[in-house]
Structures are given as structure tokens and as C-alpha cells.
Amino acid sequence: MSSEPSSNEVQGLRQQLASQRQALLASLLVSAWMVEARDPYTGGHLWRVARMAHALALASGSTPREASRIAMAGFLHDLGKVGIPDAILLKPGQLDPHELTIMRRHARAGLELVDQLLGNFGLAAVSQVQMLRNIILHHHELVDGSGYPDGLIAEQIPLESRIVTVADVFDALTSERPYKQPWPNAEAFAFLRQQAGLKFDRDCVMALLAQAEDIEHIQQCFRENAYG
């Protein structure tokens, strides 16, 4: 008697896995929207980072499927901020050293949240989730080793994380915050060009600079005041 599963059983397993993935994605998206809803100054930050990361991923040689996964993970990169106290997340000024330490915990907290959800949905072994884990944990790493949480250097940092870092930093610079006015795009581009190969991946920065018009279009489509 054959122990091989029938075609109906295989189809049933595939449908179950697809349902689990959809439920996981819904849970992650709700968590991300909770972060954005708490902070009026984030505006369309998550949307812009996702779209910019998609463009940079394609320019960096990723396949369309990989670029889409990087974009989705880019949207989810700040999940860990859901646990940051409002007094710190919404502080109308620069953080002091103690507050900065707490804020920096969001990278590892985000990974812990994702791993918990993956375990709950029985998807911890799915290979595609490693890209999501890398981006959430390492999107604040810098190529000179001065980033956090692990102080990784250069290519120790996964490419997908380096891509999201550049998109995230550019959008942070060009967005309004309680403690600063938005930088003009030209100034943000100049800063990233100056730090290419020092703080940020050179190829990712060059990919951003080469798509200045597309980046501006993304900004126009997901303006901050459209989310206030």
C-alpha cells in the first residue's frame, strides 16, 4: 500500500499553508498600521519606504518576486515600535541617551514579534521569511559597523537590509518630524552620496540617485499630509 499522499491531500495541504500565510500577513500588517496610526508624523513613511525599497531592489539585481518581498518587508520594518512607549515614540524633541537605548530595542523587539507569529501560525520553517527577519532586525546596521543592534560590517549586513536602510534614511531625512523640518531632496541626495561606502551601501545609494525622478513620484503619491 502506497504511503504517498493523494493529490487531494496535497492540494489540501497547499490550501492550508496559503491560508496560514494570509493570516500571518494580515497580523503583521495590522501591527504595522498600529505603529503608523500612533504617530501622526510618520505619514506615509511605511508606504514610501516600501515603494522605494522595491525600486532599489530591482536596480540592485533582484528579481521582481524578490523585489516584491523586499517591499513588503520594508513596509513592516518598524514593527517593533509597537512596544515603544508613547512618551518616547512621540517625543517632540531629540531623545536623551536612555530614551535612545529604549528606542533602539525596536529592531530586536520586531524580530521577536515576527518569530512569535511565525511559531503561532506554524510557518517558522518557511524559507521566504528569512528576508523579512533580516530587514526587521538589521535595517539600522551601517556598513562601517556603527549601526545596531549587532554592529555588522559591510557585506555581513544582508543586501535586503542595506536596501531598506537607504530607503528608510532618505525618507526620514525628507520627512517632517516634531524636532526637525524636512530636508530638500537635493540635500538628502548629497548627504547619502557623501556617506556612500562609509555609512551606507555604495551600490544602493547609487541606485537611489539614479532614480531621483521615480523617488519624487513616490513621494508625491504618498505625501505626509495625505495621511494626517
C-alpha positions in Angstrom: 0.0 0.0 0.0 1.4 3.4 -1.0 2.3 5.9 1.7 2.4 8.7 -0.8 -0.3 11.5 -0.2 -3.0 11.7 -2.7 -3.4 14.6 -5.0 -6.4 15.8 -2.9 -4.3 15.6 0.3 -1.5 17.6 -1.4 -4.0 20.2 -2.6 -5.5 20.4 0.9 -2.1 21.0 2.5 -1.3 23.7 0.0 -4.6 25.5 0.7 -3.9 25.2 4.4 -0.4 26.7 4.0 -1.8 29.5 1.9 -4.5 30.3 4.5 -1.8 30.3 7.2 0.3 32.7 5.2 -2.6 35.0 4.6 -3.5 35.1 8.3 0.2 35.8 9.2 0.4 38.6 6.7 -2.8 40.1 8.0 -1.5 40.0 11.6 1.8 41.7 10.5 0.0 44.4 8.5 -2.3 45.2 11.4 0.7 45.6 13.7 2.4 47.9 11.2 -0.7 50.0 10.8 -0.9 50.3 14.6 2.6 51.8 14.6 1.8 54.3 11.9 -1.5 55.2 13.4 0.1 56.1 16.8 2.5 58.6 15.2 0.9 61.3 13.0 4.4 62.3 11.8 5.1 59.0 10.2 2.5 59.9 7.5 3.1 57.6 4.6 6.5 56.6 5.7 5.9 52.9 5.6 4.4 53.1 2.1 7.2 55.3 0.8 9.9 53.1 2.2 8.2 50.0 0.7 8.0 51.6 -2.8 11.5 53.0 -2.7 12.9 49.6 -1.5 11.1 47.9 -4.4 12.7 50.3 -6.9 16.2 49.9 -5.3 15.9 46.1 -5.2 15.1 45.9 -8.9 18.0 48.3 -9.7 20.3 46.1 -7.5 19.6 43.0 -9.5 16.7 41.4 -7.5 14.1 39.5 -9.4 10.6 41.0 -9.5 9.4 38.4 -6.9 12.4 39.2 -4.6 11.8 42.9 -5.0 8.1 42.5 -4.0 9.2 40.6 -0.9 11.7 43.3 0.0 9.0 45.9 -0.5 6.6 44.1 1.8 9.3 43.6 4.4 10.1 47.3 4.0 6.6 48.2 4.9 6.9 46.0 8.0 10.4 47.1 9.1 9.4 49.2 12.1 7.0 46.5 13.6 9.0 46.6 16.9 7.9 50.2 17.6 4.5 48.9 18.6 6.0 48.3 22.0 7.8 51.6 22.4 6.1 53.9 25.0 4.3 56.9 23.5 6.4 59.3 25.7 9.4 58.2 23.6 7.9 57.4 20.2 6.0 60.7 20.2 8.5 62.9 22.0 8.6 66.4 20.4 12.4 66.6 20.5 15.6 64.7 20.4 15.8 61.6 22.6 18.2 61.5 25.5 20.7 58.6 25.8 18.3 56.5 28.0 15.4 57.0 25.6 17.6 56.3 22.6 18.6 53.0 24.1 14.9 52.1 24.6 14.0 53.2 21.0 16.8 51.1 19.6 15.3 48.0 21.1 12.6 48.1 18.4 14.7 46.2 15.9 15.1 43.1 18.1 11.6 43.5 19.5 10.3 43.4 15.9 12.1 40.2 15.2 10.7 38.7 18.4 7.2 39.6 17.4 7.6 38.1 13.9 9.1 34.9 15.3 6.3 34.6 17.8 3.7 35.0 15.0 5.6 32.6 12.7 5.5 30.0 15.5 1.8 30.6 16.2 1.0 30.0 12.5 3.3 27.1 12.1 5.4 28.9 9.5 8.8 29.2 11.2 10.4 26.8 8.7 9.2 28.7 5.6 12.4 29.8 3.8 11.0 33.1 2.4 10.6 34.6 5.9 14.3 35.0 6.4 14.3 38.0 4.2 11.6 39.6 6.5 13.6 38.7 9.6 16.8 40.2 8.2 15.1 43.5 7.3 13.3 43.9 10.6 16.4 43.1 12.6 19.1 44.8 10.6 17.6 47.9 8.9 19.6 50.2 11.2 23.0 48.5 10.6 25.6 50.7 8.9 28.4 49.4 6.7 31.1 50.9 8.9 29.9 48.8 11.9 28.4 51.8 13.8 24.8 50.7 13.4 22.7 48.5 15.7 21.7 46.1 17.1 24.6 43.9 16.1 27.2 46.3 14.7 27.5 44.3 11.4 30.0 45.5 8.8 29.7 45.8 5.0 28.5 42.5 3.5 27.8 41.0 6.9 24.6 43.0 6.5 22.2 41.2 4.2 21.6 43.0 0.9 17.9 43.4 1.5 18.7 45.1 4.8 21.1 47.5 3.1 18.5 48.4 0.5 15.8 49.2 3.2 18.3 51.2 5.2 19.0 53.6 2.3 15.2 54.0 1.6 14.5 54.4 5.3 17.2 57.0 5.9 16.3 59.0 2.8 12.6 59.1 3.7 13.4 60.1 7.3 15.6 63.0 6.1 13.0 64.3 3.7 10.1 63.9 6.1 8.9 66.4 8.8 9.4 65.4 12.4 8.5 67.2 15.7 12.2 68.1 16.1 13.1 69.0 12.5 11.9 70.3 9.2 12.1 68.1 6.1 15.3 68.2 4.1 15.0 69.1 0.4 15.6 66.1 -1.7 18.8 67.6 -3.1 20.3 67.9 0.4 19.3 64.4 1.3 20.8 63.0 -2.0 24.0 65.0 -1.3 24.3 63.5 2.2 23.8 60.0 1.0 26.3 60.5 -1.8 28.8 61.8 0.8 28.2 58.8 3.0 28.1 56.1 0.3 30.6 53.4 1.1 31.1 54.9 4.6 27.7 54.6 6.4 25.6 53.2 3.6 26.0 50.6 0.8 27.5 52.4 -2.2 25.6 50.5 -4.8 22.3 51.0 -3.0 22.9 54.8 -2.8 23.9 55.0 -6.4 20.7 53.1 -7.3 18.7 55.7 -5.4 20.4 58.7 -7.0 19.9 57.2 -10.5 16.1 57.1 -9.9 15.6 60.6 -8.5 12.5 61.2 -10.6 10.9 57.9 -9.6 11.6 58.7 -6.0 10.0 62.1 -6.3 6.9 60.4 -7.9 6.7 58.0 -4.9 6.8 61.0 -2.5 4.0 62.7 -4.4 1.9 59.6 -4.4 2.3 59.0 -0.6 2.5 62.6 0.8 2.6 63.0 4.5 -0.4 65.3 4.6 -2.5 62.7 2.8 -2.2 60.5 6.0 -2.8 63.2 8.6 
